[in-house]
Amino acid sequence: MTAVKEIFVPALLLWIYFETCLSQDGNMSAGYTTESDDYTTDELDYESYNQQCQKTSNRQFRSWFMPIFYTIICFLGLVGNILVIGTYVYFNRLKTGTDIFLLSLSFADLLFAMSLPLWASNYMMEWMLGMLICKTMHTIYKVSFYSGMFLLTSISVDRYFAISKAVSAHRHRSTAVSVSKWSAVVIWLVALVFSVPEMSYTTISNNTCTPYPAGSDSVRVGIQVSQMVLGFLLPFVVMAFCYGSIVNTLWQARSFEKNKAIKVIFAVVAVFLLCQVPYNLVLLLTTLDTVSGGTKDCNYDNALLYASDVTQFLAFLRCCLNPFVYAFIGVKFRRDLLKLMKDLGCMSQERFFQYTCGKRRSSAAATESETTTTFSP
């Protein structure tokens, strides 16, 4: 009897164990079948999954567009601004506030033009120059940008007093030159202060030198809004008032150089609007997009990137156009530049007289009033 129990009890326990295992397998199989039936491929909603917006075409566009055109801007900016600085230094031509502001503007544009190779390399390859150069590149841009905008504004204010308020401006001419020198120093200091956020937040992200760290939308919005207000809107309002008053004054004056001066003003305003308005409009759209948390439209996102690249190129173009608009068009400056080229041996004596003597007769009557009653600096 004992032997029977010793054989029967273990057999019974073994049978119960196998029955339990089989029943669990059956339930698991049934559950798996039911779950798979609930999630068939016909009922999956793949549109609910977020797909990453591809920006390969934009990277390819940047890789050839930025280096080519930044090289052109760098070359023209270096040549034009060096000629302006060389002419002012060679002839010691700092007799008006406009002269002082133009010289300071040329230094600002020259400084930025020298940094453009760094911008081109940042778009062509991974950033390998370290954090110090990265911060320096963006700081130079902001200092040059703010100082350039404020100097352009100061030029319009100086021309406003020299033309629209000619009598009082002539009376305080020596004082105005001293004030202009100190104003230029203050402008550089203010531009340096306004570039502090750029110094603080510029970093290297994804092997790219960028002024905005990842996940800092509030910082980015603050910097962009201040740039639009202080670097575009405020100068635009002041320049619009000053140049509008200048045009009104010249239109009422009976001067044979009136039409030429107005054309110069229109050229100045046109270049400013061409370079700054598209860039600031795109910057506004980018800021609004950041405030709203980003767009889900990939086509719009890519279009905004293309527009940002092209309009940034136009904004950078300002540094090489300023010498041609503000300096080379000026009667006195153009004559000084030709004389400098003659003295350096780049132009013959005969060619110099050919370019200057024929025009000197037509402008002799206006020589004494070039800085007070006309626009030409």
C-alpha positions as CSV (number, residue, x, y, z in Angstrom):
1,M,0.0,0.0,0.0
2,T,2.8,2.3,0.9
3,A,4.5,1.6,-2.4
4,V,1.3,2.4,-4.3
5,K,1.1,5.8,-2.6
6,E,4.7,6.5,-3.3
7,I,4.0,5.9,-7.0
8,F,0.5,7.4,-7.3
9,V,0.9,10.7,-5.4
10,P,3.9,11.9,-7.5
11,A,2.2,10.9,-10.7
12,L,-0.9,12.8,-9.7
13,L,1.1,15.9,-8.8
14,L,2.9,15.7,-12.1
15,W,-0.4,15.5,-14.0
16,I,-1.8,18.5,-12.2
17,Y,1.3,20.6,-13.1
18,F,1.1,19.8,-16.8
19,E,-2.6,20.5,-16.9
20,T,-2.0,23.9,-15.3
21,C,0.8,24.8,-17.8
22,L,-1.3,23.8,-20.8
23,S,-4.3,25.9,-19.6
24,Q,-2.0,28.9,-19.2
25,D,-0.5,28.5,-22.7
26,G,-4.0,28.3,-24.1
27,N,-5.1,31.5,-22.4
28,M,-2.0,33.3,-23.5
29,S,-2.5,32.2,-27.1
30,A,-6.1,33.2,-26.9
31,G,-5.2,36.6,-25.5
32,Y,-2.5,37.2,-28.1
33,T,-4.9,36.4,-30.9
34,T,-7.5,38.7,-29.5
35,E,-5.0,41.6,-29.1
36,S,-3.7,41.1,-32.6
37,D,-7.2,41.2,-33.9
38,D,-7.8,44.5,-32.2
39,Y,-4.7,46.1,-33.8
40,T,-4.8,45.0,-37.4
41,T,-2.9,47.0,-40.0
42,D,-6.1,48.2,-41.5
43,E,-7.0,50.2,-38.4
44,L,-3.6,51.7,-37.6
45,D,-3.5,55.5,-37.9
46,Y,0.0,56.3,-39.1
47,E,-0.8,60.0,-39.5
48,S,-0.9,60.3,-35.7
49,Y,2.9,59.8,-35.6
50,N,5.0,63.0,-36.0
51,Q,7.5,62.8,-38.9
52,Q,10.7,64.9,-38.8
53,C,10.8,67.7,-41.3
54,Q,13.6,67.1,-43.8
55,K,15.9,70.1,-44.4
56,T,18.5,68.4,-46.7
57,S,17.8,70.7,-49.6
58,N,18.3,73.8,-47.4
59,R,21.6,72.5,-46.2
60,Q,22.7,71.9,-49.8
61,F,21.6,75.4,-50.7
62,R,23.5,76.9,-47.9
63,S,26.6,74.9,-48.7
64,W,27.1,76.7,-52.0
65,F,25.1,79.9,-51.7
66,M,26.6,81.2,-48.5
67,P,30.3,80.8,-49.3
68,I,30.0,82.2,-52.8
69,F,28.1,85.4,-51.9
70,Y,29.8,85.9,-48.6
71,T,33.1,85.9,-50.5
72,I,31.8,88.5,-52.9
73,I,30.6,90.7,-50.0
74,C,33.9,90.2,-48.1
75,F,35.9,91.3,-51.2
76,L,33.8,94.4,-52.0
77,G,33.5,95.3,-48.4
78,L,37.3,95.2,-47.8
79,V,38.1,97.2,-51.0
80,G,35.5,99.8,-50.6
81,N,35.9,100.5,-46.9
82,I,39.7,100.5,-47.1
83,L,39.5,103.1,-49.9
84,V,37.2,105.2,-47.7
85,I,39.4,105.0,-44.6
86,G,42.6,105.6,-46.7
87,T,41.1,108.7,-48.3
88,Y,39.9,110.2,-45.0
89,V,43.3,109.5,-43.3
90,Y,45.4,110.6,-46.2
91,F,43.7,114.0,-46.6
92,N,42.8,114.4,-42.9
93,R,39.2,115.1,-44.0
94,L,37.3,115.2,-40.8
95,K,35.7,118.6,-41.1
96,T,32.0,117.8,-40.6
97,G,30.0,115.5,-38.5
98,T,29.1,113.4,-41.6
99,D,32.8,112.9,-42.2
100,I,33.3,111.5,-38.7
101,F,30.3,109.3,-38.9
102,L,31.3,108.0,-42.4
103,L,34.8,107.1,-41.1
104,S,33.3,105.3,-38.1
105,L,30.8,103.5,-40.4
106,S,33.7,102.3,-42.7
107,F,35.5,100.9,-39.7
108,A,32.4,99.0,-38.5
109,D,31.8,97.6,-42.0
110,L,35.4,96.7,-42.5
111,L,35.4,94.8,-39.2
112,F,32.3,92.9,-40.2
113,A,33.7,92.1,-43.7
114,M,36.8,90.6,-42.1
115,S,34.6,88.2,-40.1
116,L,32.7,86.9,-43.2
117,P,35.1,84.0,-44.0
118,L,34.2,82.6,-40.5
119,W,30.5,82.8,-41.4
120,A,31.1,81.0,-44.7
121,S,33.1,78.2,-43.0
122,N,30.3,77.8,-40.4
123,Y,27.9,76.9,-43.2
124,M,30.3,74.8,-45.2
125,M,31.6,72.4,-42.5
126,E,31.5,71.5,-38.9
127,W,32.6,74.3,-36.5
128,M,36.1,73.4,-35.4
129,L,37.4,76.8,-34.2
130,G,36.3,76.6,-30.6
131,M,33.9,78.6,-28.4
132,L,36.0,81.8,-28.3
133,I,36.1,82.4,-32.0
134,C,32.4,81.4,-32.2
135,K,31.5,84.1,-29.7
136,T,33.8,86.6,-31.3
137,M,32.2,86.1,-34.7
138,H,28.7,86.8,-33.5
139,T,29.8,89.6,-31.2
140,I,31.5,91.4,-34.1
141,Y,28.3,91.0,-36.2
142,K,26.1,92.6,-33.5
143,V,28.6,95.4,-32.7
144,S,28.9,96.2,-36.4
145,F,25.2,95.9,-36.9
146,Y,24.1,98.2,-34.1
147,S,26.9,100.7,-34.7
148,G,26.2,100.8,-38.4
149,M,22.5,101.4,-37.9
150,F,23.1,104.2,-35.3
151,L,25.8,105.8,-37.5
152,L,23.5,105.8,-40.5
153,T,20.9,107.5,-38.3
154,S,23.5,110.0,-37.1
155,I,24.4,110.8,-40.7
156,S,20.7,111.6,-41.5
157,V,20.5,113.8,-38.4
158,D,23.7,115.7,-39.3
159,R,22.5,116.2,-42.8
160,Y,19.1,117.4,-41.5
161,F,20.7,120.2,-39.5
162,A,23.3,121.0,-42.2
163,I,20.6,121.4,-44.9
164,S,17.2,122.1,-43.2
165,K,18.8,124.2,-40.5
166,A,21.7,125.6,-42.5
167,V,22.0,129.0,-40.8
168,S,22.2,127.7,-37.3
169,A,24.3,124.7,-38.3
170,H,26.9,127.0,-39.9
171,R,27.1,129.1,-36.8
172,H,27.8,126.1,-34.5
173,R,30.0,124.2,-37.0
174,S,33.1,123.8,-34.8
175,T,30.9,122.7,-31.8
176,A,29.1,120.2,-34.0
177,V,32.3,118.5,-35.0
178,S,33.3,118.0,-31.4
179,V,29.8,116.7,-30.6
180,S,30.0,114.3,-33.5
181,K,33.3,112.8,-32.3
182,W,31.8,112.2,-28.8
183,S,28.6,110.8,-30.4
184,A,30.6,108.3,-32.4
185,V,32.4,107.1,-29.3
186,V,29.0,106.8,-27.5
187,I,27.5,104.9,-30.4
188,W,30.4,102.3,-30.3
189,L,29.9,101.9,-26.5
190,V,26.1,101.4,-26.9
191,A,26.6,98.9,-29.7
192,L,29.0,97.0,-27.5
193,V,26.4,96.9,-24.6
194,F,23.7,95.8,-26.9
195,S,25.9,92.9,-28.1
196,V,26.3,91.5,-24.5
197,P,23.4,89.0,-25.0
198,E,25.2,87.7,-28.1
199,M,28.4,87.2,-26.1
200,S,26.5,85.4,-23.3
201,Y,24.3,83.0,-25.2
202,T,26.3,82.1,-28.3
203,T,27.2,78.5,-28.2
204,I,28.2,75.5,-30.3
205,S,25.2,73.2,-31.0
206,N,25.2,70.2,-33.4
207,N,28.8,71.2,-34.5
208,T,27.5,74.6,-35.6
209,C,28.2,78.0,-34.1
210,T,24.8,79.5,-33.2
211,P,23.7,82.6,-31.2
212,Y,20.8,80.7,-29.6
213,P,21.2,77.7,-27.3
214,A,18.8,74.8,-27.7
215,G,15.5,75.1,-25.8
216,S,15.9,78.9,-25.2
217,D,12.9,80.3,-27.2
218,S,12.3,83.1,-24.7
219,V,15.9,84.3,-25.1
220,R,15.7,84.1,-28.9
221,V,12.5,86.0,-29.0
222,G,13.9,88.7,-26.7
223,I,17.1,89.2,-28.8
224,Q,15.2,89.3,-32.1
225,V,12.5,91.7,-30.9
226,S,15.2,94.1,-29.5
227,Q,17.1,93.9,-32.7
228,M,14.0,94.7,-34.8
229,V,13.0,97.6,-32.6
230,L,16.4,99.2,-31.8
231,G,18.3,98.1,-35.0
232,F,15.6,98.8,-37.6
233,L,12.4,100.5,-36.5
234,L,14.0,103.3,-34.5
235,P,16.6,104.2,-37.1
236,F,13.9,104.0,-39.9
237,V,11.6,106.5,-38.1
238,V,14.4,109.0,-37.5
239,M,15.8,108.6,-41.0
240,A,12.4,109.0,-42.6
241,F,11.8,112.2,-40.7
242,C,15.3,113.7,-41.5
243,Y,15.4,112.7,-45.2
244,G,11.8,113.8,-45.6
245,S,12.6,117.3,-44.2
246,I,15.8,117.4,-46.4
247,V,13.8,116.6,-49.6
248,N,11.2,119.3,-48.7
249,T,14.0,121.9,-48.1
250,L,15.8,121.1,-51.3
251,W,12.6,121.0,-53.3
252,Q,11.9,124.6,-52.2
253,A,15.5,125.8,-52.9
254,R,16.4,127.3,-56.2
255,S,19.6,125.4,-56.8
256,F,20.8,123.7,-59.9
257,E,22.2,120.8,-57.8
258,K,18.8,120.2,-56.2
259,N,17.8,117.3,-58.4
260,K,21.2,115.6,-58.0
261,A,21.0,115.9,-54.2
262,I,17.5,114.4,-54.2
263,K,18.6,111.5,-56.3
264,V,21.4,110.8,-53.8
265,I,18.8,110.8,-51.0
266,F,16.6,108.4,-52.9
267,A,19.6,106.1,-53.5
268,V,20.4,106.1,-49.8
269,V,16.9,105.3,-48.8
270,A,16.5,102.7,-51.5
271,V,19.7,100.8,-50.4
272,F,18.6,101.0,-46.7
273,L,15.1,99.6,-47.5
274,L,16.4,96.9,-49.9
275,C,18.9,95.6,-47.4
276,Q,16.9,95.9,-44.2
277,V,13.2,95.6,-44.9
278,P,13.1,92.0,-46.3
279,Y,15.4,90.8,-43.6
280,N,13.4,92.3,-40.8
281,L,10.1,91.0,-42.2
282,V,11.5,87.4,-42.3
283,L,12.9,88.0,-38.8
284,L,9.4,89.0,-37.7
285,L,7.8,85.9,-39.2
286,T,10.5,83.7,-37.6
287,T,9.9,85.4,-34.2
288,L,6.1,84.8,-34.5
289,D,6.7,81.2,-35.4
290,T,8.9,80.7,-32.3
291,V,6.4,82.4,-30.0
292,S,3.6,80.1,-31.3
293,G,5.7,77.0,-30.6
294,G,6.8,76.3,-34.1
295,T,4.9,75.3,-37.3
296,K,3.8,71.8,-38.3
297,D,3.9,72.7,-42.0
298,C,7.2,71.4,-43.3
299,N,6.9,73.4,-46.5
300,Y,6.4,76.6,-44.7
301,D,9.3,75.8,-42.3
302,N,11.7,75.2,-45.3
303,A,10.5,78.3,-47.1
304,L,11.2,80.4,-44.0
305,L,14.7,79.0,-43.9
306,Y,15.3,79.8,-47.6
307,A,13.9,83.3,-47.1
308,S,16.1,83.8,-44.0
309,D,19.3,82.9,-45.8
310,V,18.6,85.1,-48.8
311,T,17.5,88.1,-46.8
312,Q,20.4,87.7,-44.4
313,F,22.6,88.0,-47.5
314,L,20.9,91.2,-48.4
315,A,21.4,92.6,-44.9
316,F,25.1,91.7,-45.0
317,L,25.4,93.3,-48.4
318,R,25.0,96.7,-46.7
319,C,28.6,96.6,-45.5
320,C,29.9,96.8,-49.0
321,L,27.3,99.2,-50.4
322,N,27.7,101.9,-47.8
323,P,31.0,103.2,-49.3
324,F,29.5,103.5,-52.7
325,V,26.3,105.2,-51.6
326,Y,27.5,107.5,-48.8
327,A,31.1,108.2,-49.9
328,F,31.8,107.6,-53.6
329,I,28.7,109.6,-54.7
330,G,29.9,112.6,-52.8
331,V,31.5,115.3,-54.9
332,K,34.4,116.1,-52.6
333,F,35.1,112.5,-51.7
334,R,35.2,111.4,-55.3
335,R,37.6,114.1,-56.1
336,D,39.8,113.2,-53.1
337,L,39.7,109.6,-54.1
338,L,40.9,110.4,-57.7
339,K,43.7,112.5,-56.2
340,L,44.7,109.7,-53.9
341,M,44.9,107.3,-56.9
342,K,47.0,109.8,-58.8
343,D,49.4,110.2,-55.8
344,L,49.7,106.5,-55.5
345,G,50.6,106.1,-59.2
346,C,47.3,104.3,-60.1
347,M,46.3,107.2,-62.4
348,S,48.2,109.5,-64.8
349,Q,48.2,113.2,-64.4
350,E,46.4,113.6,-67.7
351,R,43.6,111.2,-66.8
352,F,43.2,112.9,-63.4
353,F,42.7,116.3,-65.0
354,Q,40.3,114.8,-67.6
355,Y,38.1,113.4,-64.8
356,T,38.2,116.5,-62.5
357,C,38.6,119.7,-64.6
358,G,35.6,119.1,-66.8
359,K,33.3,118.7,-63.8
360,R,34.9,121.4,-61.7
361,R,33.5,124.2,-63.8
362,S,29.9,122.9,-63.4
363,S,30.2,122.5,-59.7
364,A,32.4,125.6,-58.8
365,A,29.5,127.6,-57.6
366,A,28.5,124.9,-55.2
367,T,31.9,124.1,-53.8
368,E,31.6,126.3,-50.7
369,S,28.2,124.9,-49.9
370,E,28.7,121.2,-50.4
371,T,28.5,120.3,-46.8
372,T,25.8,122.8,-45.9
373,T,23.2,123.2,-48.6
374,T,23.5,119.9,-50.6
375,F,23.4,116.3,-49.6
376,S,26.7,115.3,-51.0
377,P,29.2,114.8,-48.2
